[in-house]
């Protein structure tokens, strides 16, 4: 009996082991749903995660540098919309190709509170995020003190430069220069040149094409200009380039020929500097008309009353062409020498009626080319910038390849200041 019982008990135990194995397999499954199970219910699909949105600078940050970017990223989804604003004005930015990252364009506005909102979508559904931060107040603020030309409605000549003077010495000239844009209806290559830490001047490689508008814009706001120094305002101005007025003075033939758009409109008999001293020698080279006065008092340079050669004369209809005292002006006292001899103290003397005609028709930045003397106009004497070859001129740019090429695309409107036009500078009046 014992052997029979033993043989019967062994298979039963084997069946029990198999049943236990089947039970274990059904309770540990984590795969896809299998439909109604042994418990009579349905398996649940795990929820997919929502998109995760990250915003930089971090929420609540203060004293954020204006030259930092706002960056918004999304994981487990794609960005659908990003809005960044300060004082109700949106900040522009760009998405990457996959719409998982957005980066702001251009600097931030100093001393401002920014709000950020973002939306993203993904397999797990939509998600939103908001944030806010504040930019620092610069310990040094950079502004533009003056722009030349900047007289509303003024028409200027084809040689007119754009001169920009800042309120502070600029440390990072490259960053500041990159914020300066010149756009012309008839584009020509041009470049900025830094004269000193505060003054930068733009001129084209060749004269401006006549009859067009040229716009200057400084996207200076938020630009880091040096240690603890940032630009705090944007600026813009427009100059109207008029006709191509070019006057040629020949001191040897004692003549001045004025052309407008290539056509001769005036021939003048003149008298130039008598040339017995350097001061009384008219400078040869490309001059620009700078300012005018009627009358102008001219005093001998470096002399006081009672000194040999001292003079003080009041002249009418005077148009300045350099800072060393040269004008085109009326000189009734030298009419007998005009067209025959050079008898002036360095100026270009003309008959009263013709001097008045020139005075009435000139624009700042018109070209006056003088030939025939041994004294050469210095490039930094007045607006003698055309005396420097353009290849050399653009070496004064802080940008590696010189200034960016002009474009016909008009710059976007920006909040602007209107600094004064301070074009006179230091100068001498001789006659």
C-alpha positions in Angstrom: 0.0 0.0 0.0 2.8 2.4 0.8 4.3 2.1 -2.7 0.9 2.7 -4.3 0.3 5.8 -2.2 3.8 7.1 -3.1 3.2 6.7 -6.8 -0.2 8.4 -6.7 1.2 11.4 -4.7 4.0 12.4 -7.0 1.9 13.5 -10.1 -0.4 15.6 -7.9 2.6 17.5 -6.6 3.7 18.1 -10.2 0.3 19.5 -11.2 0.5 21.9 -8.3 3.8 23.3 -9.4 2.6 24.0 -12.9 -0.5 25.8 -11.6 1.7 28.0 -9.4 3.8 28.8 -12.4 0.8 29.9 -14.5 -0.5 32.1 -11.7 2.8 33.9 -11.3 3.1 34.7 -15.0 -0.4 36.2 -15.2 0.1 38.6 -12.2 3.5 40.1 -13.3 2.7 41.2 -16.8 3.4 44.9 -17.7 3.1 44.9 -21.5 0.3 46.2 -23.8 -3.3 45.8 -22.7 -4.7 42.3 -23.3 -8.4 43.0 -23.2 -10.8 41.6 -20.6 -8.7 39.6 -18.1 -9.4 37.0 -15.6 -10.8 39.7 -13.2 -13.4 40.7 -15.9 -11.9 44.3 -16.2 -9.9 46.3 -18.9 -6.2 47.2 -18.7 -5.2 50.9 -18.3 -2.8 52.7 -20.9 -0.1 54.6 -19.0 -0.5 58.5 -19.4 2.0 60.2 -21.6 4.0 63.0 -20.0 3.2 66.7 -20.7 5.7 68.9 -22.5 8.3 70.4 -20.2 9.0 74.2 -20.7 12.1 75.8 -19.4 12.7 79.6 -19.4 15.9 81.5 -19.0 16.6 83.9 -17.2 15.0 82.2 -14.2 11.8 83.5 -12.8 12.3 86.4 -10.4 15.8 87.2 -11.6 16.9 90.8 -11.1 19.8 92.7 -12.5 19.9 90.7 -15.7 22.5 92.0 -18.2 20.8 93.6 -21.2 23.2 91.8 -23.6 21.9 88.4 -22.4 19.3 86.4 -24.4 16.0 85.1 -23.4 15.9 81.4 -24.1 12.8 79.1 -24.0 13.1 75.4 -24.6 10.6 72.5 -24.7 11.2 68.8 -24.1 8.7 66.0 -24.8 6.9 68.4 -27.1 7.3 71.4 -29.4 6.9 75.2 -28.7 3.8 76.6 -30.3 4.0 80.2 -29.1 6.5 82.4 -27.1 5.8 86.0 -26.1 8.3 88.3 -24.3 7.3 91.8 -23.4 8.5 94.9 -21.6 6.4 98.0 -21.2 3.9 96.5 -23.6 6.5 96.2 -26.4 7.3 92.7 -27.7 10.8 91.3 -28.0 11.6 89.6 -31.2 13.0 86.1 -31.4 13.4 83.0 -33.5 12.5 79.3 -33.2 14.9 76.6 -34.2 14.0 74.3 -37.1 12.4 71.7 -34.7 10.5 74.3 -32.7 12.0 73.1 -29.5 14.0 76.2 -28.8 13.3 80.0 -29.0 16.0 82.6 -28.6 15.5 86.4 -28.5 17.1 88.7 -31.1 19.0 91.8 -30.1 19.7 93.2 -26.6 17.2 93.7 -23.8 16.1 97.1 -22.6 17.9 98.2 -19.4 16.0 99.0 -16.2 13.0 97.1 -17.4 10.6 94.4 -16.2 10.0 91.6 -18.7 7.2 89.0 -18.7 7.5 85.7 -20.6 4.7 83.3 -21.6 5.1 80.1 -23.6 2.8 77.4 -25.0 3.9 73.9 -26.1 2.1 70.8 -27.5 3.0 67.1 -27.4 1.7 63.6 -27.3 0.8 64.2 -23.6 -1.3 67.3 -24.4 -0.7 71.1 -24.2 1.3 72.9 -21.6 1.9 76.5 -20.7 4.5 78.4 -18.6 5.0 82.0 -17.5 7.9 83.9 -16.0 9.2 87.3 -15.2 12.6 89.0 -14.6 14.1 92.5 -14.5 17.2 93.9 -16.2 19.8 95.9 -14.4 20.1 99.7 -14.3 23.5 100.6 -15.9 25.9 102.5 -13.7 26.9 104.4 -16.9 24.4 105.2 -19.6 25.5 105.7 -23.2 23.5 108.1 -25.3 24.1 110.1 -28.6 24.9 113.7 -27.9 24.5 114.9 -31.5 24.0 113.7 -35.1 25.1 115.6 -38.1 23.1 116.2 -40.3 19.9 116.2 -38.3 18.1 119.3 -39.3 14.5 118.4 -40.1 13.7 118.9 -43.8 17.3 119.8 -44.7 18.7 118.9 -48.1 22.4 118.1 -48.2 25.1 117.6 -50.8 26.4 114.4 -52.3 29.6 114.5 -50.2 27.8 114.8 -46.8 29.1 112.5 -44.1 27.1 111.2 -41.1 28.8 112.2 -37.9 27.7 110.7 -34.5 29.0 111.9 -31.2 28.4 110.0 -28.0 28.0 111.3 -24.4 30.6 108.8 -23.0 33.9 107.4 -24.3 33.0 104.1 -26.0 34.9 101.1 -24.8 33.4 98.3 -27.0 33.5 100.1 -30.3 32.7 96.9 -32.2 29.5 96.3 -30.4 28.4 100.0 -30.7 29.3 100.3 -34.4 27.4 97.1 -35.2 24.3 98.8 -33.8 24.7 101.7 -36.3 22.8 101.2 -39.6 22.8 103.3 -42.8 20.2 102.6 -45.5 19.9 104.4 -48.8 17.4 104.3 -51.6 20.3 104.1 -54.0 22.8 102.0 -52.0 26.6 102.4 -52.2 29.4 100.8 -50.1 30.5 102.8 -47.1 32.2 102.6 -43.8 32.4 104.1 -40.3 35.7 105.5 -39.0 36.3 106.2 -35.3 37.9 109.7 -34.9 38.2 109.3 -31.1 36.4 107.4 -28.4 33.3 109.6 -28.7 33.1 110.5 -32.4 32.5 108.1 -35.3 31.9 109.2 -38.9 30.3 107.4 -41.9 31.1 108.2 -45.5 30.5 106.2 -48.7 33.3 105.0 -50.9 32.1 107.4 -53.6 29.8 110.4 -53.5 26.2 109.6 -52.7 24.0 109.2 -55.8 21.9 112.4 -56.0 18.2 112.8 -55.4 17.5 110.2 -52.7 16.9 109.7 -49.0 19.4 108.1 -46.6 18.4 106.9 -43.2 20.6 106.5 -40.2 19.5 104.4 -37.2 21.2 103.5 -34.0 19.8 100.4 -32.3 21.8 101.4 -29.3 19.3 100.3 -26.5 20.8 97.5 -24.4 24.1 97.4 -26.3 27.1 96.8 -23.9 29.5 99.7 -24.7 32.0 99.1 -22.0 32.3 98.0 -18.4 29.0 98.7 -16.6 28.0 100.8 -19.6 24.9 100.2 -21.8 23.1 102.1 -24.4 19.7 103.3 -23.1 17.9 104.8 -26.2 17.5 104.2 -29.9 18.0 107.0 -32.4 17.2 107.7 -36.1 17.5 110.5 -38.6 16.9 110.9 -42.3 18.9 113.1 -44.7 17.7 114.2 -48.1 20.5 114.1 -50.7 19.8 116.8 -53.3 21.3 117.5 -56.6 25.0 116.8 -57.4 26.5 120.3 -56.8 30.2 120.2 -57.6 32.3 123.3 -57.8 35.9 123.3 -59.2 38.3 126.1 -58.3 41.5 126.5 -60.3 43.8 128.9 -58.5 46.1 129.2 -61.5 43.4 130.2 -64.0 41.6 132.1 -61.2 38.2 130.5 -62.1 35.4 128.7 -60.3 33.0 126.5 -62.3 29.8 125.2 -60.7 28.0 122.2 -62.0 24.6 120.9 -61.0 24.0 117.2 -61.9 26.9 117.5 -64.4 25.6 120.7 -66.1 27.5 124.0 -65.8 25.2 126.5 -64.1 27.8 129.2 -63.1 31.2 130.4 -64.1 33.0 132.8 -61.7 36.2 134.8 -61.8 37.8 134.4 -58.4 40.9 135.3 -56.4 42.5 132.8 -54.1 45.1 133.0 -51.3 48.2 135.1 -52.2 50.4 132.3 -50.9 53.2 134.3 -49.3 52.7 132.4 -46.0 51.2 129.0 -45.3 48.2 130.6 -43.6 47.5 132.7 -46.7 47.8 129.7 -49.1 44.5 128.2 -50.1 44.4 124.4 -49.6 44.1 122.1 -52.6 41.8 119.1 -52.3 38.2 118.0 -51.9 36.4 120.4 -49.6 32.8 120.2 -48.4 30.6 123.2 -47.7 30.0 123.3 -44.0 28.0 126.4 -42.9 27.3 129.9 -44.0 27.1 133.4 -42.5 26.1 136.8 -43.6 28.0 138.7 -42.4 31.1 136.9 -41.0 33.9 138.8 -39.1 37.3 137.5 -40.2 40.4 138.1 -38.1 44.0 137.3 -39.0 45.0 134.1 -37.3 47.6 134.2 -34.5 47.8 138.0 -34.5 46.5 140.7 -32.3 45.6 144.3 -33.1 48.8 146.3 -33.8 50.8 143.3 -35.0 52.2 143.5 -38.6 49.7 141.9 -41.0 46.8 142.1 -38.5 43.4 142.5 -40.1 39.7 142.4 -39.1 37.2 142.5 -41.9 33.5 141.9 -42.1 32.5 140.0 -45.2 29.1 139.1 -46.7 27.7 135.9 -48.0 30.4 133.6 -46.7 30.3 129.8 -47.1 32.8 127.9 -45.0 34.8 125.1 -46.7 37.4 124.2 -44.0 38.3 124.8 -40.3 41.5 126.6 -41.2 39.6 129.8 -42.1 38.7 129.2 -45.8 35.4 130.5 -47.2 33.9 131.3 -50.5 32.7 134.8 -49.9 31.9 138.2 -51.4 34.9 140.5 -51.9 34.1 143.8 -53.6 37.5 145.1 -52.8 39.3 142.5 -54.9 37.0 142.5 -58.0 39.8 144.1 -60.0 42.1 141.1 -59.2 39.4 138.4 -59.6 40.1 136.3 -62.7 43.7 137.7 -62.8 45.6 137.3 -59.5 45.5 135.7 -56.1 45.4 138.3 -53.4 43.3 136.9 -50.6 44.3 135.7 -47.1 43.4 132.1 -48.2 39.7 132.4 -49.0 38.1 132.2 -52.4 37.0 135.8 -53.2 34.1 136.3 -55.6 32.1 139.1 -57.1 29.3 140.2 -54.7 26.4 139.1 -56.9 28.0 135.7 -57.7 29.0 135.2 -54.1 25.4 135.8 -53.1 24.2 133.3 -55.7 26.5 130.6 -54.4 25.4 131.4 -50.8 21.8 131.1 -51.7 22.2 127.8 -53.6 24.7 125.8 -51.6 23.8 122.9 -49.2 25.9 121.5 -46.5 28.0 118.7 -47.9 28.3 120.1 -51.5 31.7 119.4 -53.1 34.2 122.2 -53.7 37.4 120.9 -55.3 40.4 123.2 -55.4 43.5 122.7 -57.5 46.7 124.6 -58.2 48.3 125.3 -54.8 51.2 123.7 -52.9 49.3 123.4 -49.6 47.2 120.2 -49.4 44.0 120.0 -47.4 44.3 117.7 -44.4 41.7 115.0 -44.2 40.7 116.2 -40.7 40.6 119.9 -41.6 36.9 120.6 -41.4 35.1 118.0 -43.4 38.1 117.1 -45.6 37.2 113.4 -45.2 37.3 112.8 -49.0 41.1 113.5 -48.9 41.6 110.0 -47.4 41.4 107.1 -49.8 38.4 104.9 -48.9 40.7 101.8 -48.5 42.5 103.7 -45.7 39.3 105.2 -44.4 37.6 101.9 -43.6 40.6 100.8 -41.6 39.3 103.1 -38.9 36.2 100.8 -38.5 36.0 98.6 -35.4 34.3 95.8 -37.5 36.6 93.2 -39.0 35.4 93.7 -42.5 34.4 97.3 -42.3 30.9 98.5 -42.1 28.0 96.3 -43.3 26.9 96.8 -46.9 24.0 99.3 -47.4 20.6 97.8 -48.1 17.4 99.1 -49.6 15.4 97.6 -46.8 14.3 100.4 -44.6 15.1 99.9 -40.9 12.1 99.3 -38.6 10.8 102.3 -36.8 12.3 102.6 -33.3 11.7 105.0 -30.4 14.1 107.9 -31.1 15.6 110.9 -29.6 16.5 113.9 -31.6 19.9 115.1 -30.4 21.2 118.5 -31.5 23.1 118.9 -34.7 26.5 120.2 -33.6 28.4 120.6 -36.9 30.6 123.7 -36.3 33.4 122.4 -34.1 36.6 124.3 -33.5 37.6 126.5 -36.4 39.5 129.6 -37.5 38.1 132.5 -39.5 40.6 134.2 -41.7 39.4 135.5 -45.0 
